[in-house]
Amino acid sequence: MKTNLLPIIAFLAPVAAVALLPVSAVAAGIALSATGVITVFAADYGRNVEPLRAPTQVVAFSAQRPSAEFRAAA
């Protein structure tokens, strides 16, 4: 699913809820909740499933024992 429709759906959901509010508060709540759930499902399942990669640099780690001063401070 194209996720560029999600902002439009997210805008139209409160408009529909406000339009349904004079009819029934329960219907407005259900319409808003159902649209929110559908939007979350579309956002989650509409993306590609692949591992996330974060480019990092390797940090050198010295395996030396800490000095006695550091042990005393701890």
N, C-alpha and C positions, 0 to 999 in steps of 0.2 A: 504494500500500500504506500502511496505517496504521502510522506509526512508533511508536505507543505500545505495540506488541507487542515491540519490540526489547529492552527491559529484561527482559521475561519470557523471551525466547529466550536472552538472554545469561546469565540465571541457570540455565536448564534445560540449557544446553550442558555446563557443567562437571559437573553432576549426572549427566548421561548418560555423560560420559567416565569418571567415577569408577565408575559401574555397569558399564561395559564393561571396566574395567581388569583385573579378575580373569580375564576371558575372554581378552583379548588386548590387549597394550599398543599394538599397531599399530592395532587397531580403535578403541581409545579416542582415539588421536592423529588418526586420519582423521575420526572423528566430531566432534572438537573443531575441527579445521581446517576441515572442510566447513561447520559451523555458523557459524564466524567469517567465512568468505568470503560465505556467504549473508547474514549480518547486515550486512556492509559494503556489499554490492550493494543491499540493501533500503534502507539509510540513504542511499546516494548517489542512487539512482534513484527514491526515494520522495518527494523534495522537488521543489518547483517550480523550474523553471529561469528565472530572471530576474536582471537585473543587481543587484548589491549596491549599496546607496546608504548613504552615511555623511553625515549632516548636518554641514556645516562652515560656518565663517564665512570670509569673504574677508579676507585679511591684506594690508594696504597695503604696497607695495614701492616704496621710493624708488630711482630710477635714477641717483642721484648717484654720482660717482666717489669712491672712498675717499680720505681725507686722506693727506697725506704721512706722518703719524705712524703710521697703520695699515700703510702700505707698509714703513716702517722696522721696525716690530715684526714683520712677517711675515718 
